[in-house]
Amino acid sequence: MRDEVPVLTRPLSVTAHGKGNAVEEEEEDHHAPPAAGGQHERVTMGSHLSDRQDEGSHARTISNVSGVGHARTISSVSGSELNDESGKPIWKNRVESWKEKKKEKKASAKKAAAKAQAPPVEEQIMDEKDLTDAYESLSQIIPISKNKLTPYRAVIIMRLVVLGLFFHYRITNPVYSAFGLWMTSVICEVWFGFSWILDQFPKWCPVNRETYVDRLVARYGDGEDSGLAAVDFFVSTVDPLKEPPLVTANTVLSILAVDYPVEKISCYVSDDGSAMLTFESLAETAEFARKWVPFCKKYSIEPRAPEFYFSQKIDYLKDKIHPSFVKERRAMKRDYEEYKVRINALVAKAQKTPEEGWIMQDGTPWPGNNPRDHPGMIQVFLGETGARDFDGNELPRLVYVSREKRPGYQHHKKAGAMNALVRVSAVLTNAPYILNLDCDHYVNNSKAVREAMCFMMDPSVGRDVCYVQFPQRFDGIDRSDRYANRNVVFFDVNMKGLDGLQGPVYVGTGCCFYRQALYGYGPPSLPALPKSSVCSWCCCCPKKKAEKNEREMNRDSRREDLESAIFNLREIDNYDEYERSMLISQMSFEKSFGLSSVFIESTLMEHGGVPESANSSTLIKEAIHVIGCGYEEKTEWGKEIGWIYGSVTEDILTGFKMHCRGWRSIYCMPVRPAFKGSAPINLSDRLHQVLRWALGSVEIFFSRHCPLWYGYGGGRLKWLQRLSYINTIVYPFTSLPLVAYCCLPAICLLTGKFIIPTLSNAATIWFLGLFISIIMTSVLELRWSGIGIEDWWRNEQFWVIGGVSAHLFAVFQGILKMVAGLDTNFTVTAKATDDTEFGELYIFKWTTVLIPPTSILVLNLVGVVAGFSDALNSGYESWGPLFGKVFFSMWVIMHLYPFLKGLMGRQNRTPTIVILWSVLLASVFSLLWVKIDPFIGSSETASTNVCSNFDC
């Protein structure tokens, strides 16, 4: 049972003292008595948000401090096994004890069976199986069949050889009549070949994995006495008007109902917009969770997000044999509809903020009325006294957090909010594992946490694992997936390939972290740095050996620079409190982690848990202190600790730093997707989402963390893994040659020139070999990955669409930010959809990102028309070269076809502004090209001048 937690109901009142100081609460804290009937008081958004009064409930107001649960100590986690006094792993002791109980149970069963003359053979077999499972590995690597992988690798090598021969032919056979066009095409093709190498070779060793959740239960148990490790869930949100509160609420409800011991789960919701609407909707969600959570666990329903459960078009009576299920389901659906009405009413009334700001029910102003200048706020909704479900059982802890914001401070957007949650959770619960989700990603598989623990808590696997990444799956996407929203090729091909190396990249959501890895520590198996000096070798070794050792020492010094925030905690495990505090001071922990002794103490607890001697009032003050806006100043937060700053794609950067320290990651793909989310499915929003990702990659490219030059000193990042990270930051620059290459076919059709000379027999072989190897690589990749050809083709199409639009803008914006310091602010993409199915797919929003691909489309269409017109006038000899030019032009048009459909909308009508802008650009470019014609050879120009002089 959890210790009682005080619920503070005094109105929030804060005072800021000096720059960077933490916000302090008032000296007096008043504890409210439990509400009648177990009900909690309800806060409303003043007179502006609710006129509803509930009998038997008392007023609940936000407090900038909150209650803290009892000290929880985790008995078994990954990284290293906890041992008893004799040095034997605790989990093995637990298995031995469990084995003795089984023996006693079997002995009594045998006696009973002897009397009944019926031996319990089936029970004995099951017991032996459970005992075997308790000792076996919790997961297994399933290599790709050699029959699939060997031909795949052979074709890759063959394609590399053919590519080299193809480039040799292209470079040694220039087209002098169109030298500029030829040179442009060769440069583009060389870059495409380089990009293919970066993308292809990290997929050299793909693997599949299988988990055994039943073995996890057999080893660590289940229920109140379970040895499973605790997990802190992080959910981040900013603007409730763009990220609907109902979506966030469904995510929270799915977390609270997850299939995991209740006392091991805590959910932290970060409200980085300090919106009272988010706070109020979370209060309603906490109340509804008291009904929803026991319903989910009683009937084992999936998924456990009510919006998506009730919208399923399946037979909900299937496999449900409980007679009361139908009745309870109908009642729960009515309760959810009423809950939705309350949430939607809050949203409707929050559309217009009153001039005086929001006022709470007790008459005090809402502290977050100014989202850029407000104190830190924390409120525990669940997990305190009386917060039980309607069946009288405990509920997971639910905590609202809004970090302090003050003018003049750099808050680092989502990365800063996540780091604030790391510190708050470390003070209040300090679970050894953290699982972060976006507000629109709900738990689709209630056993997802157990799936992650099969890796993290397995001593043979989880010792060096920094995080377990789950693939992203999405709801609400059209069947054809017009804009490749599902990213199937990336999640089912690229990530599997990385899992066979050092592990998948971190993709921002659906990831379970080992907390110690976020603190900047290296993996336990990392060898210690050599302490030998150069001088000791110089006296007794030859010069070559001394030079070699000097190089090693330079490498080791670079490794030390890489580990500026890493400390070996195992050296101070056996010290008393005074000696430990002295060591903390000597090792400058405060310079790395900040001025919080409570938080620093939590970082030293490798296996999580809150110290038993912790004082609740002290933890409350520290929770507010660590989310102060000045807490991170002059520390390693965002540099070596937590989510790394310096890019809008902080996820890639954070995972890269961990891999550089020697950690590895795991890719977990359960049969039932662990998490599902929503994605922007209309063209404009999708391109702006891709633009944001590409801009983040460009920012990393120009930063000190660029994989091209960062992290070589330690030698811990595998080379193929480094290639994959280089690919993640280089791919936006492919937009420059891609735009040029997509324009080349139209230019060739308009000018009558071509980038390829007359083909010889050898050249024909190289061209055919290249096309065949490209096709075979794709086919074999589809074969071992199991994805469909439609998903592959959509990915190819959107690679071109994104390349000539979003990626191009990202490159220029990244360069402007680096050179001129111009920053670009991005608005959060709205996730709400139309009432009609896939209604958002046809929404058109004009943006400058649409200009380049639209112009390329029009230019190629004009080029095809002009090419056929010229061929009709020139005779049958011109039809042969025409087909080659039209083939390349049609290649461009086919890849941009989804973009063209997006412009047309549901009624196949292109907006007038798009037509005018594109026709203007295409016409001007065509006229200038005909007038200037810069690719005419010098000999042709000379002959033209001579003819004009002699009037020939």
N, C-alpha and C positions, 0 to 999 in steps of 0.2 A: 504493500500500500504506500501511496505517496504521502509525504508529510503535508500538514496543512499549510496553505499558502495564504497570506493576508491579501485581501482585496482592498486597495486604497481608493477611496471614493472622494477624497478632497479635491476640489477644482485645481487644475494645474496652475502653478504660479512659479515662474522661473526668473532668474536674474543672471545676467552675464557679467563676469568680472574680468575685465582686461582682455587683451587680444589672445586668442588661443586657449583661454581658460574654459574649463568644463562648465556646463550649466548646472546649477545647484537647485535642489528642491527646497521647499519650506521645511522648517525644523520639525513641525508636527505632522504626523501621519495618523489619520483616523481610520479605524477598521470598521467596515460595515458588517452588520449581522447578516447571516444568510437569508436570502429571500424566502418568502413563504412558499411552501410546496416545492422547494428546490429551484424555483424560478429565479433568474437573474434580472436585475434592473435593466431597463432599456434606455439608451441615450437616443435622443432625436436631434435633428439638425435645427434646433430652436423652433420657433413658430413658423419658420419658412419651410421646414421639411416634414413635419408631422403634427397632426392635431390628435393623434390616437393616444388613448389612455388605457393602460392595462391594469386590471385589478390584481392585487397580490404581488405586484412588482414595485421595486423602489428605484429611485433615480440613479442612473449610473453615469458618471462623468469621467472623462479621461484624466489620467494622472501621468505626470512625467516620470513617475517611478512605478514600479510594479512588484508584484510578489514573485518569490523565487521558490522553486520546489526543493525537495530534499536532495542531499548529496547522493548522486548516483555514481557508483564505481563499476566500470565495465569489467567483467571477469575474463573475457577472452576477445582478443582482437587480432588483426593481422599485424605484420611487421615482425613481431616476435611473440612467442607463447608465454603466457603468465605461468609461473611455476609456484609450487607449494614450498613448504619449509625444507622438504627433502630434495628439492630441485626437480621434481617430476612435473610435467605439464598438467595443468588443472583439468584440461578437457579429457586427458587420458584417465585421470582419477575418476572423473564423472562417468566415463564409459565403463570403467571397472565396477563402480558402484551400481551402475545400471545393469551390468552383466550379472552381478550377484542377485539383484532383485529378480532378474529374469529366471535365474536358476531356481530361486525359491518358488517363483510362480510356476515353473515347469514341474518342480517336485510335487507341489500341491495338486497340480493338474493331473500328474501321473497317478497319484493316489486316488483322486476322484475317478479317473478313467479306469483304474483297475477295478474299482467297485462296480462301475457301469460296464466293464468288459469292452470298452471302446477306446483305444489309445488315441490321444489328440495329435494325430500326425500333422494335420494342417497347421495347427497352432505352433508346433515345434518348428516346422519349416519356416514360418513367418518370423519367429523369434531369431532363428539362426541367420536369416536374411538381414534383419534389422541390425544384428550384431556385426555382421560383415560390412554393411553399409557404413556403420559408425567409424570404421577404421580406414575405409577407402577414400580416394581423392574425391573432392566435391565437384570437380569439373574435369573435362577431358578435351584435348585438342584432337580434332578430326581432320587430318590432312586431306587435301584435294587428291582425288585419284590420279595416279601416275598416267593412266590412259588419257586423262584430260589435260594434265599439267605439262607433261613432256612435249606433246605436239605444240602446245601453246608457246612454250619457251623456245622451241626450235623455230617456229615461225617468227618470233620476235628477233632472233639472231639473223634469220634469213632476210627479214625486212630491213634490218640495220645494214647488212651487206649491200642489198639492192639499193638502199637509199644513198650509200656512198658512191656506188657506180652511177646512179642517176645524177647526183650532183657533179660528178666528174664530167659527164656528158654535157650537162647544162652550162657549166663554166667554160669548157673548151670549145663550145660551139655557139658563139655569140651571133645575134641577129643584128647585123650592122645597119640594115634598113630601118630598124626601130630600136636603136641601141638603148635609149632611155627606158622604153617599155621592157626590154629584155633585162636590163640591169635591175629595175624595180622588182620584176617577177622573181629573179634569182635571189635577191636579198630576202624577199618575203618567204620563199620556199626554204631557204636555209634556217630562218627563224622558226618556221613551222616544224622543221625536223628537230631542232633543238628543244622546242616545247614538247614534242612527242616523246623524246627521250626522258625529259623530266617527269612526264606523266606516266610513262609506260613501265619503267624499270622498278619503281617502288611497288609495283604489283607482281613482282617476280615470285614471291613466296606467300600466296594467299592461304589462309586457314579458316576452318570452321571450328566452333567450340560448342560443347554440350555441357549443361549444368545438371546437378543431381540434388534437387531441393530436399528430397526425402532423406538423403544422407546428412544434409545439414541439420535437419531436425533430429535425426538419430544421434548425432554427435553433440549438439549443443542444447537439445531439448526445446520445448515450446511452453508458452504460458508464463505464469508469474515467476517460476524458478528458471527460466530460460537463460542460457549463457550467451545468447545472441548480443552483438554489440548494438549500442544506441546509435540512432541516426537523426541528424538535424536536417529538416527540409527547409530550403530557401526558396521563396517565391518573390519575384520582383515586379513591381508595377510603378507607373509614373502618373499618367493622366487617365482618370476613370471615364472621361468623356470620349477618349479614343480607344482605350482598352476597357471594354464594358465590364462593370462590376460583376454582372452575372457570370461572365466567363471566368473571371478570377475566383469567384465563389465556388464554381464547379471544380476548379483545380484544387482549392483548399479542402473541399468536401471529399474529394477522391483521396487526398493525402490522409485525412483524419480516419478514413475507413480502410486504410491499407491493411493487408493481412500480415500483421507483425505485432509482437507484444506491445501493448498500449504504453507501458511505462518507458519503452525504448524509443518512442516517436515524439518529436517536437516539430512544430511548423512555425516558421518565422516569415511574416509577410512584410516586405519592405515597401513602404509608401513614400517614394521619393518626390512626390508632388504635394505632400502634406495635405491631402484632400479629405475634408470631413465626410464626403460621400463614401470614400473608401473605408474610413473608420466605421461609419454607420452600417454599410453593407456587410462588413466583417462581423459586427455585433449581431446582425440578423442571421448571418451564416452560422455563427457559434450556437445560436439558439436552435436553428433547424438541424444542426449536426447531432443534437441529442436524440432526435428521432431517426435520422438517416443512418448513422453509424451502426446502431444495433440491428436495423433492418438488413443492411448489407451483410453483416457478419452472420446473422441468423440463417439467411438463405443463400449465402455465397454467390451473390450476384456479380456479374461483370458486364460492363465496366461500372465503377463505383462513383462516377460523376453523374448526377441525376438527369441532367439535360440530355446526355447522350444515351443513358440507359433507357429512358422512357421514349426516346425517338427511334429506337431500334425496330426494324421491320422484321421481327422474328417471332416465333412462337414462344412466348415467355413461360408457358406451362410445361415446356419440355424439361424433363429431368427434375421437375419440382413436384415432389410427392406429398409435401406437407399440406394437410387439408386447409390450413388457415392462410396459405400463401396468397391465394387470389384475393381474399378479403383484405388482407394487410397491404397488398400491392396497390389496390384501388384507393385505399385510405391514404397511403403514402403519396400517390400521384396527386390526390386532391391537396394534401398538405404542401406539396412542392409547387403546385399552381398558385396557391395562396402566398407562398414565400416569394415566388416570382413577381406577383402583383406588388408586394411590399417593396422589393428591390427596384422594380421599374418606376414605382411612385417616387422613390428617393431620387432616382436619376432624372425624372421629369421635373421635379421641384428644384434640382440642383443646376438646371440649365442656365438660370440667371442668378448670379451672385448678388445679394443685397449690398447696398452702398456701405453700410456699416460693418459688413462682413458677417460671417456665420456666428450665431450666438448659441451656446449650449443651454440645456434646460434649466441649469441653476443660475443662468444670467451672465455667466462669464464668457468672454470672447473665445472663440476657437483659436488655439495658439498657432495654427498653421494657416491663418488667413493670408499671410504673405508668404508664398512658397519659396521666395528667395531670402527671407529673413525671418527665421523662427527657431525656437529652441528644439532640442531633441525630445522625442515623445516615445514612450513605451507603455503598452497595456497588454496584460495577460487576460485573454478572454476565457480560455479553458485551461484546466490544469490546477485550479485553485479549489478551495473548500466548497463543496456543494456542486461542483461542475461535473456532474455525472449524467449519463444518458438516462432515458426513461425506464431502462431495465435495472438501474442502480449500479451500473458498471462504470469504471473509470474511462475517461476520454483522454486522448493525447493532448499535450499542451499546445495552445494556439497563441502566438504572440504578435502583436502589432508593433512595428518599429518605423519611426520616421526620424532620420538623423538630423542633426542641427545644420541649418544653413545660415550663413552670414555673408553680406557683401564683402568683396575683396579676397575671398577664399576660392581656391580651385577645388571643385567638388568631384571632378572626374566621372560624372554621369553614372552609368550602370556599374562600372568597375568600382567606383568609390562606394556606391550603395552596397555592393556585395561584400566589400571589405569591412564595412560597418556591421553587417550581419555576422561576419566571422567573429568579430570581437564581442558583440552582444551575446551570441550563442555560447562563446567560450566562457563568459562570465556566469551565465544563467544555467546552462545545462552541460556544455562541453562534451558533446558526443564525439567519439573518435572519427566518425564519418559524416560527411556533408553531401546531401543530394540536392542539386539546384534545378529548378524548373522555371521556365518563363510562365507568365500569368495565363497564357493561353494554351499551355500544355498540361493535360490532366493525366492521372495515373490510369492507364487502360488495362493493366495487368496487376491485380492486387498483390501478386507474389513478386513484383519487380525488385523490391528491396532484398528479398531472399535470394533472388538470382544474382544480385551484385555481391551479397555476402558469401556466395559459393566461391567467389574468387578472393575477396578481401580477407576472409577468415580461414582460408585454407593455408596452413603453414607452408605447404610445398609450392604455393602459387603466389599468395598475396604479400610475401615479404618485401618485394621491391615494386609493388603496384601502387602508383600514385592516384589513379582513377580508373573507373570502369565506365566506358561510354556506351550508351544505348543509341540505336539508330532513331532518326526522327521519322515519324509517320504522321500523316495528315488526314483530317476529315474535310468534307465539303469541297473536294476537287472534282472537276468534271471527269468523266470516264476516259476521255482521250488525253487528259492532262496536257492541254494545248501548250502551256508555257513551262513544262517540265518542273512543276512545283514540287513533285515528290522527290526529285533528285535521286532517282533509283540507282543510276550509274555510280554516283558518288558513294551512297550509303551501302550498296550491295556489291560493289566491285572495288573501288579505291580503298575503302576502309577495311575490307577483308584483307587486301594486300598489305596494308600497314600493320594489321594485327599479326602478321607473320614476321614482322621486323621488330620494331621497338614499341609498337602500339599505335592505335588510331589517334588522330588529332582531336583536340577538345572543340566541340562545335557549339558551345554556349548554353545548352540545355540538355536535360536527361542524362546527367553525369553524376556519378557517385565518387566523391573525393575522399582520400585519406587526409585528415586534417593536418597531420604533421608535415605532409608534403607541401601544403599551402603555406606553412610557416617558413619555407626556404630550407628545410633540412634535407640532407642527402639520404639515399636509401641505406638501410642497415648493412647490406652486403658490400657497400662501397669500401674498397681498401683504403687504409690510412695513407696519407701523403708521406713520402720518405723524408727523414730528418737528417740524412747524412750531408755533410758539407763538402764543398768543392776542394778545399785545401787538403782534407784527409786523403783524397784520391790523387792529388797532384804529386805528392811526395813519393808515392810508391807505384804509380801506374804510368804507362807510356803516355805520350802526348795525345795520341788519338783517343785513348780511353778518357783522358781528362776532358778533351773537347766534347766527346759524346756525353759525358756526365754533365758538363755545363749546359748543353742543350736540354738535357732532361730537367735540370734545375730551373731553366727558363720556362719550360713547359709546366713544371709544378707550380711556379709562381703565378702563372696565368690561371692554373686551376684554383689557387687560393683566392685570386681576384674574383673568380666565378662564384666562390663560396663565401662571399663577404658576410652573409647573414646566417651561415650554417654553423651550428654548435653540436658537439657530441654530448647529448644529454646523458648518456649512460655513465659518464664519468662522475656525475654528481648525484646518482640515484641513492647512494648510501649515506649521504650527509644529513645532519640534523638541520632544523629550520634556520638556526643562526649561521651555520657554515654555508648553507645554501644561499641565504640572502647575501652573504659576503661574496660568494662566487658569482652571483647574478650581477652584483655591482662591478666586480673585477672584469667580467667578460662583456660588460657594456650591453647587456640585454636591453636596457632602457633606450639606448640609442637606436636599436633596431626595432623594437616592438612598441615603444612609447612609454609614457610615464604612468603606468598602471601596474602596481605590484600584484594585484589580483589576476589580471590578465596574464602577466608574465608567469605567475605560478601555474596557471592553467596550461601554458605551452610546455611546461616541464612534466606535465602528467601525460606521458606518452600514450597511455591506454584510456584516456578520457576520464570523465567524472568530475564532480565538484568536491573540493576538499571537505572532509567531515567537520573540520573546525571552522568552516566558513560561516560568517555572520550574515543573516539575511539583510540587515540594514546596510552593511558594507557592500554586499553584492548589488544592492539597488543603486547605491551611489555610483559604483563603478560602471554599471550598465549605462547610466546616463553619461558618465565621464568619457567612456570609450567611443561614443558616437558624436562627440563634440567636433566641430568643424576644424579646430586647430590641433586635434590629437595627432594627426599624421605628420605634422611639420617636423622636419629634421629627423625623420625616421626612414626605415627601409620599406615602408608600406608602398605598394605600387611599383617598387623598384626590384626588390628581391623577395618580398613577402606578399602573399595574397594574390588577388587579381592584378595583373601588371598593367600599368598605365602607358599611354603613348600611342594608342590606336583605338579607333572606334570598334575594331574587332579584337577586343581584349581577350577573347577566348583562345584564338590562335596563339597569341603572344604568351598567355599563361601556360598553356600546354607545352609550348616550345621550351620555355625556361625549365620546366620540370624534366623534360627529356634530356636537356643539356646537363642537368645535375646527375643523370644516371638512372632516373626512374624509368619505368616502363608502364604502359597502359594496356587495358584489355578491352576488346570489343565484344559486347554481349548482345546476341540476337535471339531472344526467346521466341518460341513458336507463336505465342500470342504477343503482339507488340507491347512493350512495356509502357510506353507513353505515346499519346497522340495529341496533335495540336491543330491549329488553324493557320492557313497561309493566305496572303493576298493573291487572289486568282485573276484579277483584271490586269490588263497589260501595263498600265501606267504604274500602279502600285508594285507590281512584280519587278519592273525595271528599276524603280527607286530602291527597292530592297537589295537588288543585285548591285546597284550603284554604291550603296553603303558598304557592302562587303568588299567590293573592289577597292574603294577608297581606303578602307582599313589595311588592306594588303599593301597598297602604295605607301601608306604612312610607315608601315613596318620596314619596307624596302629602304626608306630614307632615314631610318633610325639606327641607333647603335646595336639593336637586337636583330639586325638583318641576318638571316641564316647564311648569307654568302661569306660573312666574316666573323660572326659571333660564335663563341663556344667551342673553338678548336682546342683550347688549352687542356681541357679535361680529357679529351679523347673518349667521351662517353656517348656521344651522339653517332649512331651508325650512319654510314655513308649513304645508303639508300634512304634512310629516314631523313637525312639532311636534304637529299634530292627532292623528297616530297614537300618539305617545308620551303625549299627554294621555289618549287612550282606554285605554292600557295601565295607567294608574294610577287612572282614574276608574271603570272598569267594575265593581269590587266594590261600589261604592255604589249601583249599579242594583238590588241585592238588596232594598233597603228599599222602593222603590215596587213592585218585582215581587212581594214577599210580600203587600203590601196589595192589589195588583191581582188576585192569584190568590185572595184571600179574598172579594173583592167579589161574584163570581157567587153564592157560597153564601149570603152575607148577603142579597142581593137575593131569593133563593129562600125564605129563612127568614122574611123580613119582609114580602114582597109588594111591596117598593119596587123602583125601577129607576133606573139612572144616566142614562138617555137619555129625553128627553121624546118626545111623539108626533111622528113624523117628517113633515116637509113634503116637497114635491117637490124643492126645492133641497137640503135636508139629505140626502135619499136619493141625490142625485147625488154629493155630497161623500163619503158613506160608500162608495158603489160605486167611485168614482174612487180612493179611498185603497186599498181592497182590490185593485183591478185593478193599480194601480201597484206595490203590494207584490209581487204575483204576477209581474208582468212584470219587475221588477228581479231577482228571484231566477232566473227562467228565463233571462234574458239573461246573468246572471252565470255560470250553469251552462254556457251556450253558449260563452263565450269562454275559460273556465277548463278545461273538459273534465271536471269532476268529475260524479259521478252524483247523481241525485236522492235516493237512499237516504243517501248521505253528508251531503248538505245537511240532510235531515230529522233524522238522528241529531244533527247539530250543533245544530239548533234545539231539539230535546228536551233535550239536556244543558245548553244555555244556561239553560233554566228550572230543571232539576234542580239544577245547581250554584249558580244564583242564589238559590234559596230555602233553600239549606243551607250549603255551604262558604263562599260569598261573604258571606253574612250573618254567619257566625261570624267571618270575617276582619275585617270592619268593626268589630265590637265588640272583638275582641282587639287590633286596631290602636289603637283609641281608648284602651283600658285601658293599653296600653303607653305611649302618649304622655302620658296624664294621670297615671296612678299608677305608671308605671315597671314594670309587671308584664310579664315576658317569658315567651314560650311556647316550650318546647323541643319539637322534632319528632323523631320516630324515623324512621330510614330504612326505606322500604317494602321488605319482602322481595320478591325477584324470582323465587324458586323456585316452580315449579308442581307440581301434583299429578301422580301417575303417569298418570291418565286425561287424555285430550285436553280442554283447556279446563276442567280440574277446578277450578282456582282461581276460575273465573267464578262458581261457585255457593257459594263460601265466604261465610258471613255473620258479620260481626263487629259487635256492637252498639256504637254510639257516639252521643253526644249530637247529632252533626251530622245524624243521621237523623230527629230529632224533628220539626222544622218541616215538611219535605215530607210526612212521614207524616200529620201532623195536617191539612195542607191537603187531602190526598187524601180522608181520612175526612170532613172538613167538607164538601167538594163532593159526595161521594156521599150524605151525609145531606141536603144541600140539594136534590139532584135528587129524592130520594124524597119529601121534604117538599113540594116544588113540585108534583109530580104529584098528591099526595094533596090538596093545597089546590085544584088545578084541578078534580079530580073532584067536590069538594064545592061549588065556586063556579059551575059551569055552563060553557057553551061560550064565553062572552065572555072568560073568563080564559085560554083556550088560546092566543090570539094573543100576548099579552105573555109567556106561559110559554116559548114557543119561543125568544124572544130571550135570556131568562135561561139556559135550558138550553144554548143554543149556546155562550155564554161559559164556562159551567161545564164542558162537554165539551171545550172548548179546553184548559182547565187539566188535565183528567184525561188527555187524549191526550198532552200533553207530559210528564206524569209517569208514563206507562205503563211505560217501561223501569225506572224506580225501583220501581214496584210489582212488576214481575217479579223484580227483585233482592231484594226483601223476601221473596218467596215461595220462592226457592231452587229447587233441582232438583225437589223434591217438591211445589212450590207450597204450602208451608206457611209461614205467617208466624210468627215467634217470638212467644211469648206476651207478652213485655215490650213489644213494639211495639204489639200489639193493645190491651193494657190502658192504656198511656200515651196512645195516640192517641184511643181512645174516651173516656177520662177528660177529655182536653183539649177534644175536640169537644163532648161533652155539657155540660160546665161552661160553655163559651162560648155554646152554643145557648140554654141555660136563662137565662143572664144577659142575653142579647140579647132574648129574649122578655119578660123581666121589666122591663128598663130601657127598651129600644126608644128610643135617643136620637135617631133620625133622624125622629121624627114632628114634623111642622111645628107651629108655635106656635098656629095657628088651630085645628088638630085638637085640641090639648091643651086649649085654652080651651073648645071646644064640649063636650068630654068632661066637663070640670069642671062646666059649667052643667047638663048632663043629670043628673049625679050629685046636684047640689044640689036639683033639682026632681023627682027620682025619675022621670025620663022614660025 
